[in-house]
Amino acid sequence: MDAKQEAIVAEKKAFEAVREALMKEHGGEFVLFKDEQARGFFSSHRDAYQAGIGLFGPDAVFLVEELADRPQPCVSLTWELGLMHVVR
């Protein structure tokens, strides 16, 4: 596992430790999570992701998670940046 993968795993672990507490005040919102702490809450994944890029840069490791009691979908950076398209 490379350094970025390790950083993502560490951020996810830290996030999961505080998920329930964050949900009490921000349920249904999207959290921008970096350096093991919430950095902001947003009404959409896109807004949180754009804030993360603006604050930390495109090469930074950060999480955007929905504060919900349902399984979270995996989101690809290439999908978010519009570099990947579905051809039918």
KEVEX-695035 format. One line per field, with one value per residue (C-alpha): residue number from 1; x, y, z. Coordinates in Angstrom, 3 decimals, always signed. Each point is the difference from the previous one (the first is absolute). Layout:
BEGIN
pos: c(NUM, ...)
east: c(X, ...)
north: c(Y, ...)
up: c(Z, ...)
***
This chain:
BEGIN
pos: c(1, 2, 3, 4, 5, 6, 7, 8, 9, 10, 11, 12, 13, 14, 15, 16, 17, 18, 19, 20, 21, 22, 23, 24, 25, 26, 27, 28, 29, 30, 31, 32, 33, 34, 35, 36, 37, 38, 39, 40, 41, 42, 43, 44, 45, 46, 47, 48, 49, 50, 51, 52, 53, 54, 55, 56, 57, 58, 59, 60, 61, 62, 63, 64, 65, 66, 67, 68, 69, 70, 71, 72, 73, 74, 75, 76, 77, 78, 79, 80, 81, 82, 83, 84, 85, 86, 87, 88)
east: c(+0.000, +1.418, -0.037, -3.226, -1.838, +1.200, -1.145, -3.455, -0.327, +1.047, -2.497, -2.810, +0.795, +0.030, -3.254, -1.750, +0.986, -1.956, -2.749, -2.756, +0.850, +0.024, -3.323, -1.723, +0.433, +0.581, -2.026, -0.740, +2.841, +3.352, +3.128, +3.415, +2.458, +3.766, +2.773, -2.364, -2.540, -3.091, +0.923, -3.504, -3.542, -1.789, -3.368, +1.493, +2.909, +1.077, +0.150, +2.046, +2.345, +0.537, +0.725, +2.578, +1.753, -0.077, +1.354, +2.493, +0.774, -0.656, +2.750, -1.060, -1.530, -3.369, -3.380, -3.471, -2.607, -3.755, -1.111, -2.682, -0.914, +0.226, +2.927, +2.150, +0.722, +3.575, +0.744, +2.888, +2.185, +0.098, -3.806, -0.218, +2.487, -1.918, +2.889, -2.028, -3.198, -2.449, -0.504, -3.169)
north: c(+0.000, +3.411, +3.154, +1.412, -3.270, -0.142, +3.596, -0.796, -3.035, +2.101, +2.770, -2.536, -1.640, +3.383, +0.972, -3.227, +0.672, +3.294, -0.766, -0.479, +3.223, +2.001, -1.507, +1.370, +3.608, -0.414, -3.044, +0.048, +2.407, -0.734, +0.453, +1.015, -1.941, +0.617, -0.566, -2.019, +2.790, +1.451, +3.043, +0.966, -1.171, +0.339, -0.719, -1.965, -2.282, +2.295, +3.076, -1.845, -1.432, +3.388, +1.545, -2.731, +0.644, +3.754, -0.299, -2.830, -0.339, -2.759, -2.294, +0.098, -2.910, +0.837, -1.659, +1.117, -2.121, +0.236, -0.100, -2.648, -3.432, -1.675, -1.529, +2.604, -0.367, +0.067, +3.132, +0.120, +3.077, -0.548, -0.039, +3.222, +1.760, -1.056, -2.089, -3.210, -0.416, -2.852, -1.054, -1.969)
up: c(+0.000, -0.962, +2.156, -1.486, +0.492, +3.602, +0.535, -1.388, +2.267, +3.016, -0.861, -0.461, +3.332, +1.782, -1.696, +0.995, +3.629, +0.013, -2.542, +2.592, +1.840, -3.258, -1.068, +3.112, -1.188, -3.728, -1.089, -3.720, -0.770, -1.610, +2.077, -1.300, +2.171, +0.049, +2.533, +2.175, +0.453, -1.622, -2.086, -1.124, -0.644, -3.338, -1.576, -2.934, -0.742, -2.831, +2.265, +2.621, -2.622, -1.661, +3.398, +0.660, -3.306, +0.640, +3.539, -0.369, -3.713, -2.522, +1.306, +3.664, +1.838, +1.532, +0.391, -0.940, +1.740, +0.340, +3.598, -0.437, +1.328, -3.385, -1.881, -1.704, -3.717, -1.181, -1.987, -2.409, -0.342, -3.762, -0.054, +2.027, -2.264, -3.103, -1.315, -0.117, -1.974, -0.378, -3.614, -0.754)
***
